[in-house]
Amino acid sequence: MSVAFTREEDLEATAADLPDRPISPHPNLVTPQGLAQIEAALAAARAAYTAAQAAGSIEADRTAMARATRDLRYWSARRSTAQLVEAPADGRVRFGDTVTIEREDGRTQTWRIVGEDEADPAQGSVSHVSPLARALMGKREGEEATVAGQSVEIVAIQEG
């Protein structure tokens, strides 16, 4: 439907009713890179908020203001709860480590265990609260873990 066929009150309600981004109940563990990403996102949210304020009160700008406000709340909360973790090197899989596993079919995969906001499986990083990370945490090279109902062997650990 075109914006021309909506009432101004509907646009205001849409902007005002924009739901907050959900914040995880898990501890907000971050790597140094993850903390930098949060700080960059917070700076971008502040800039978007400033830009939306400067734009005035056009209907489209109300939505931009609502988005900027929502993102500013989210990234402010994530920054205030961020816990920088630098795990000790003890040969066990820990937060921030890069782990290479070998599956039963011979495929190898490498994953870095990071914070929730930093996780990007397509780029080889998974959240510390993911089932994969939970299965690997605390294990040593050569040990096995069960991932998605299959046995995997930890073939390499590169510490944080």
C-alpha positions in Angstrom: 0.0 0.0 0.0 1.3 3.5 -0.8 2.0 6.0 1.9 -0.5 8.3 0.1 -3.3 6.0 1.3 -2.4 6.0 5.0 -3.4 8.5 7.6 -0.9 10.6 9.5 -2.0 9.0 12.8 -1.1 5.6 11.4 2.5 6.7 10.6 2.8 8.2 14.1 1.6 5.0 15.7 4.0 2.9 13.6 7.0 5.0 14.7 5.9 5.1 18.3 5.1 1.3 18.4 8.5 0.2 17.1 9.4 -2.7 19.4 12.7 -2.7 21.2 15.4 -5.1 20.0 15.4 -8.1 22.4 18.3 -8.2 24.8 19.7 -11.6 25.7 19.3 -12.9 29.2 22.8 -14.4 29.0 26.0 -12.6 30.2 27.2 -10.1 27.6 30.7 -11.6 27.2 32.8 -9.8 24.5 36.2 -10.2 22.9 38.3 -7.0 22.4 37.0 -7.0 18.8 33.4 -7.5 19.9 33.7 -4.6 22.3 35.0 -2.4 19.4 32.1 -3.5 17.3 29.6 -2.5 20.0 31.3 0.9 20.5 31.1 1.5 16.7 27.5 0.5 16.6 26.8 2.8 19.5 28.5 5.7 17.8 26.5 5.0 14.6 23.3 4.9 16.6 24.2 8.3 18.2 24.9 9.7 14.7 21.6 8.4 13.4 19.7 9.8 16.4 21.4 13.2 15.8 20.5 13.1 12.1 16.9 12.2 12.8 16.6 15.0 15.3 17.9 17.5 12.7 15.6 16.3 10.0 12.5 17.7 11.6 9.0 16.2 11.9 8.3 14.8 8.4 6.5 11.4 8.7 9.4 9.4 7.3 11.7 11.1 9.7 9.5 10.0 12.7 10.2 6.4 11.7 13.9 7.2 11.4 13.8 8.8 14.8 12.0 5.7 16.3 14.6 3.4 14.7 17.5 5.6 15.9 16.1 5.8 19.4 15.5 2.0 19.6 19.1 1.3 18.3 20.5 3.8 20.8 18.7 2.1 23.7 19.9 -1.4 22.5 23.6 -0.5 22.0 23.7 1.6 25.2 22.4 -1.4 27.1 24.8 -3.8 25.4 27.8 -1.5 26.1 26.9 -1.0 29.7 26.7 -4.8 30.3 29.7 -5.8 28.2 32.2 -8.0 30.0 35.5 -8.1 28.3 36.9 -11.6 28.6 40.5 -12.6 28.1 40.6 -16.3 29.0 43.7 -17.8 30.4 45.7 -20.1 28.0 45.3 -23.6 29.6 44.8 -25.8 26.5 41.1 -26.0 26.9 38.5 -24.5 24.6 37.5 -21.1 26.1 35.7 -18.0 25.1 37.6 -16.2 22.3 39.4 -19.3 21.1 39.3 -20.6 17.5 38.5 -24.3 17.4 38.9 -26.8 14.5 36.7 -29.9 14.6 36.6 -33.0 12.5 33.3 -34.5 11.8 32.6 -38.3 11.5 32.4 -37.9 7.7 36.0 -36.4 7.6 34.9 -32.8 7.1 36.8 -30.2 9.2 35.3 -26.9 10.3 36.8 -24.0 12.2 34.8 -21.8 14.5 35.7 -18.9 16.8 33.7 -18.6 20.0 32.6 -15.0 20.6 29.9 -12.9 22.1 26.3 -12.8 20.9 26.6 -9.5 19.0 29.8 -10.5 17.4 28.7 -14.0 16.2 28.4 -14.5 12.5 28.3 -18.2 11.5 28.8 -17.3 7.8 32.1 -15.7 8.8 33.1 -18.6 11.1 32.2 -17.2 14.5 29.5 -18.6 16.8 28.1 -17.3 20.1 29.3 -18.7 23.4 25.7 -19.7 24.1 25.2 -21.7 20.9 24.9 -25.4 21.2 28.1 -25.9 19.3 30.1 -23.6 21.6 28.6 -25.2 24.7 29.5 -28.7 23.5 33.2 -27.6 22.9 33.8 -25.4 25.9 36.3 -27.0 28.4 37.4 -29.7 26.0 41.1 -30.3 25.0 42.6 -31.1 21.6 42.0 -34.7 20.8 38.8 -35.0 22.9 35.4 -35.7 21.4 32.2 -33.8 21.8 28.6 -34.4 20.6 27.4 -31.7 18.2 23.9 -32.0 16.6 23.8 -35.6 17.6 27.1 -36.4 15.9 30.5 -37.1 17.4 33.2 -34.5 16.5 36.9 -34.5 17.5 38.7 -31.3 18.4 41.8 -31.3 16.2 43.1 -27.8 17.0 42.7 -25.0 19.4 44.0 -21.5 18.7 43.8 -19.5 21.8 42.1 -16.1 21.8 
